[in-house]
Amino acid sequence: MTEQTFDIVILGGGSGGYAAALRAAELGKSVALIEKDKVGGTCLHRGCIPTKALLHAAEVADHTRDASHVGVRASFDGVDPEGLRAYREGIVAKKFKGLEGLIKTRGITTVPGTGVLQPDRSVLVGDDVYRGADVILATGSFSRSLPGLEIGGRILTSEQALDLAEIPARVVILGGGVIGVEFASVWRSFGVEVTIVEALDHLVPNEDIALSKGLERAFRKRGIAYSLGVRFASATQTQDAVTVTLEDGKTFEADYLLVAVGRGPATDGTGFAESGVAMERGFVITDELLRTNLPGVWAVGDIVPGLQLAHRGFQQGIFVAEEIAGLRPIVVPETLIPKITYSSPEVASVGLTEAKAADEHGADRIVAYEYNLAGNGKSEIIGTAGLVKVVRLKDGPIIGVHLLGDRVGELLTEGQLAVGWEAHPEDIAPFIHAHPTQSEALGEAFLALAGKPLHAL
């Protein structure tokens, strides 16, 4: 048994944990980073990075298949699962190596093993004790299932789906949120017959209704089937197939069922509750500064109620490190966190939807404008349909930016700046958007809301 003391002990080495460690070390703090698996967490090893590698491969497959449309001779002969795996794992390995090097360079002590918070605020790893003047909880999340729905065999979560050694012929996806939609997009590009089952009335139901409906139209055109508004009832599997039954009696048969119903906080067995940390449904409760009810104990990332996004956890980790150092960083509200679903077409948003804006401010105070990407030259060149929707307060600032179309996630930073700085469309209208770019579509929307609609009728 050994006992070591640091300025900060961080429990969990995912996006929030390692960001806190890097920033704290940069600020001169001694840091112990405890991780039971690999530093980088779900995002690097089983989430954001490997799935986006698959999505890029899917885009290449689509472009190859459609090459003759732009006068290029090419043939699509299928997908090589082993080659796909090597490509994906190569990217992850390179990013992991870089992260390990950065952590080592910053002088951060990495501790392999499962950490358990103790009532005296120390963290126990095996027989070793780690103490910090401050402790940051950052244990991340896990793939949820539904009551009575066991994962195994032909019933998968996203982690098992990434490790499939084959390209299946038919897949049913339970859940039409971000994870389900992205996997649906990948598999369809690889030639898979895909059906999404979503209990709510729309795909990506947390987005503005214009984006949900637009994505549904695009998926129908791509041949992605979906069932909306009817809840899942059961799933049975044999050696060769899985059958999904809905509450209305409708059934779907496929090679695999992907369960994509969200992620839960990974707090079981961590000692948080036993040590007196305020919890609710497994989540750690904090104030706006990410302080728990215990002095010197903070929490970041997916275990804190709110959007479960890697960049949210990353920003929170930096925030807490700076708060501990006395820098008084700015609190970023949830509405200013950008969201992107990397399907084809992409869905991207920041700020309030039109419906939420109306609820919050009153429908008579809301003005919304939609610009169809059919009028955008670059979107026509790359062959994408979609829209830009901007929501503003009447005679007031922009409070929501919502985008649909291939590659529109790259436009979201401008939307975030507009919403975050409470810019009026009249403030942005004079600025020039380069031609031909998709950013011109945002410019057109701002012009229209400023009373200068260039191409609108």
N, C-alpha and C positions, 0 to 999 in steps of 0.2 A: 504494500500500500504506500502510495506517495501522495503528497499534498502540494499543489502549486497555486500561486496567487498571481492574478493579472489585473489590469485595469478593467478589462471587459472580457467576459466569457460569453460566447455565442453558441447556442444550442441549435444546430442545423446549418448546413453549408450550401443551401440552395441560393436562388437569386437574392433574396433579402438578406440571408446570413452572410454570404461572401461579400456583398456590397457594403454591408455594415463593417465587416472586418477590414476591407481595403481602405475605406474612408477613415476609419478610426486609426488605423496604423499610419496613414498619411498625416493625421493630426497628432501623431506622437504617442498614441496609446499602445500599451502592450495588450495583445489580443490572443485568446485561445479560441480556436474554431473547431467545434466538435461535430463530426459527421459520421453516421453509421455506414454510409455507402460511399459515394464519390462526391467530392466537392463539385458544385455545379447543379446538383439536384435534378429534379424532374425535368425542368426546362431544357437543360443541356443534354441529358442522357436519354430521356424517354418522352419528351414533350416537344417544346417549341422548335428546337433545332432539327432533330430527325424528321419530324412531320413536315417541316417546311422544305427539307431536302426532297422528301417524297413529292411534295406539291410542285417543286421545280421539275422533277423528273416527269411528272404528269403533264406539265406544260410543254416539255420537249416532245413527249409522245403526241400531244394534240397538234403541235406545229408540224411534226413529221408527217402525221396522217393527212394534214390539210395543206401540205406544201405546194401541191399542184395549183391551189387557189391563187398563189402569188407567182406562179410561173417557175417554180423550182421543182426539179425532178427528184423525188425521194420516195422510199418505200418504208412502210411501218411493218416490221416483221414480228412484233410482239415485245414483251418485257422479259428481261433476264433477271429473275429474282435474286440470284447470287450477285450479279453485277450491281443491282440496285442496292443490295445490302452493303456491298463493299464501298460504294459511293457514299451512302449515308453514314456508315461507321467511320469512314475516313474523315469526313467533315467533323463529326463529334470528337474523334480522337485528337484532331489538330486543335480544336478549340479547348479541349480539356487540358492538353499539354501546355497551351498558352496560359490558361488560368492557373494551373499548378505553379508555373514559373513565376507568374506575377505575385501570387501569394507568398512564395518563398522569398522573392526579392524584397517584399515589404516586411519581412521578419515576423510574419504571423505564425504562431504555433498551431499546427493542425493536429487534431487528436482523433484517431480512428476509433469508432465504437459508438454504442448507444448511450446517450447521456440521460440521466434522470435527475430532475430538479428535487432538491431536498428542502425541508421546512426552514433551514437556516440560510437558504438562498445559494448554497453551494450546489455544484453539479457533480454527480457521481457517475464515473465511467468505469465499469468493472469494479475494482477495488480502489481506484484512484479518485482523489477529490480535487476539484478545480474551483477556486474561489475568485470572484471578481467584485470590484466595487460596484459594477453594474453587470446585469445579466440580460441578454437579449434572447427571447424565445423566437425561433424561426424554423419550426419543424415541418412546415409545408403541408401538402395535402395528398390524398389518395383517390383513386377512381371509385366512385360510388356504384352500388348496384341497387336493385329494388328488393323489398322484402320478399323472400321466397325464391328469388332468382339467383341461383348459385353460378359463380364464374368457374368455368372449366370445360374441357372438351371443345365443343364447337360454339361455346358461349364465351366471348372474349371482352376484355376491356381494351383501351387504346394501347396499353403496354404490350399485351399479347398480339394485338393486330400488327404492331410494328415488327414483331419477330416471326410472322408467318413466313414459311419457306415456299409458299406458292402464291400465285395470283388466282383467287377463287373465281368461280363462274357466277355465283349468286350470293349476295349479302343483304341481310336486313340490318338496319341501323336503328337502334332504339334511342331516340333523342335527336331533335332537330336544332340543337344549339351549336355552338362553335365547333366542338370536337366532332360531332356527328356530321355536320355539313362539310367540314374539311375532308374527312375520310371518304364521304360520299363522292366528293369532287375528284379525289385521287383515284379511287377505284373505278369510277366511270371512265376516266381518261385512259385507264389500263384495260378497258373493254369489259368490265364487270357489270352485271345486271344488279342495280342497286335500288332498294326501297327503304325510305326513311319513315319511321313511325314516330309521330310527335303528338302528345296528348293535348297540347294547346292548339289554338286555331291557326298558327302561322309558324313557318320556319324562322329561325333567329328571332324568337318572340320578344326579346328585350330591345330590339332595334326599332327605329321609326317604321311605321306601317308601310310607308312607301318603299323602303328597302326590302322588307319582308316580301311584299307582293312582287317586287321586281326580281328578287332572287328566285321565287317560286316560278315565275315565268321563264327565267333563264334555265332553271333545272328541268322544267318540262321540255324545253327545246333541246336540251342535252340528252334527254331520255332517262333522267333520274326520276323515279316514281316516289310518291310520298302519300302517306295517310295522315290527315290532320284532324284534331278535335276528338279523337277516340282513344281511350286509355288502353294500355297494355294489360292483358289478363294473365297469360302464361306462356311458357316456352318448354317444349319437350325436344329431346335430341336422341338420335340413333347414331350408329357408327358412321353413317354417310350424310346425314342432314339434320337440320334443326327446323322445327315448326313453331311459328309464333302465332298466338291467338290473341285477338283484341276483345274488348268487352262487348262489342256488338256481334261477336261470333266470326268475324272475318279472319281468315288465316293466311299466312305467308310461309312458304318453304324456301330455305336457302342452304348454302353450304356452311355459313357461319352467321351468328348473331353478334353484332358489336353493340355492347352496352355503353352508351354515351350520355348518361343522365346527370352528369356533373361530378364535382369533386368535393370530398369532405375533408375537414381539418384533421391532420395526423397528430392527434394529441393523446391517444390511448397509450398508457404505459410510460408517459413522460414525467409523471409525478406532479404535473401542474396543479390539478385539482387538490391532490393530497397536501400540497404545500400552501394551499390557501389562495391560489390564483382564481380570480372571478371568471367563471366559465358559463357559457350558454350553448346548449346543443353541441358541445365539443369545441366551440370557438372560444378564443381568449378575448375577453372584453377589455377594451382600452379607452382612454380619452382621446381627444383629437391630436395630442402630442405623442400618442402610442405608448403611454404609460399604463401599466396594469395597476391594480389596487395595492400591490406590494411595492414599497419604496425600493427604487433601484432595479426594478424588473420591468422590462419593456417587451413588446411583441410586434412582429412585422410579418407581412406576407399573407399567405393563404389561410393562416390560422386566425387572422383578424377579420371579422365580418366585413363583407364588401366584395368588390370585383376581384376575382382570382386570376390575376394577370402577372406574368413575370416582371414586367416593367413597373407595375405598382409595387411589388415586393422590393425591387431594386431601389426605387426611389425612397421607399420607407426605410430601408436599411441605411441609406445615406443620411436621411433625415435624422434618424435616432443617433447615429454616430456624431452628427453635428450638434444635436441638442445636448448630448452628454458632454460635449466639449465646450458648451456655453455659447455657441454661435447663433442661436435663435433662428433657425431656418424657417422659411415660409411654409405654412401648411397648404398643401395642395388638395382641394376638395375632390371628391369622387367624380363629380361631373366634368372635371378638367382632365381626367385620365383618358387618353385615346384608346379606342377599341378597334381591332381589325380582325376579321374572319378571312383567312387566306384561301378561300375557295376560288373557283372560277365561275362567275365573276366574284371579285372581292367585295366585302362589306366593311365599311369603315365609318366611324362616327366619334364625335366628341360633343359634350354639352347635352342639352335637353332635346328630347323628341318633341314634335309639335304637340302631341297629346299631353305630355308631362308639362310642357311650357304653358299650355292652356289651363291645366289644373292648378299650376303654381301661380300664374299671373292673371288668369282670366282670358277666355277665348277672344274677347274684343280687343285685347292688347297685343295679340300675336299676329305677325305677318310672316308667311312662309312662301318661298319661291322654289320651283323645281326647274332645273335646266337639263334637258335630255342630251345625253352624249352623242345622239345621232347628229347633232349640229357641230360636233367637235372633230376637227380634221385628224388629229393624232389618234383619237379613239377609232375613227373609221379605218385608218391605216393599219392599226393592230387588230382590228376586227372585233371590237367589244361594244356591246350595248350597255346601257346603264343610265345613271342620273346623278346629278348633284342637287341636294336640297339644303337650303339655308333658312334658318329660323331666326327671326329678330323680334325684339320688342318694338311696337309701333313708335316711330321717332326715337328709337333707342338702340342699344347695342345688339350685336349678334350673340345669340345664346345657344345655338346649335348648328352643327355642320354634319351632314349625312351624305355618304358617297356609296355608289354601287358601280362596279365595273372592274375589268382587269386592270391591275396595277394602281388602283386609286388609293391604296394604303399609303403610297408615297406622297400623296397630296395632303395627308391629314395633318401634318405639322403646321401648315399655313392655317388650317381650320382651328387647331389648338391655340395658335397665337391670337387669332381673331377673337375667339371666345375668352381666352385667358386674360387678354388685355382689354376686354370689353369694348372692342372696336366697333364703330358704326360702319355700315356699308359705305357711307359717304367718305369715311376716312381711307378706305381701301381702294375705292373706285379709281382714283387718279393713278394708282400704281400699275406698271406695265407687266403683263404676263407674256413670257416669250412665246413666239409662234414658230412652228406648231407644237404645242404641248397640251397635255391633258389639263394642266393648271389653268389654261384659258377658260375651261368650263367653270371653275370657281370664280374667275374674274367676271365672267358673264353673269353669274348669279348675283355677285356683289353689285355689279352695274345695274341690274334690274331692280334690286332692292333699294338702290340709291336714286331710283327714278330715271335711269338712263339705259333702258333696255336696248341693247345694240341690235340683237337679232330676234328678240321676242316679239310676238304679235301683239 
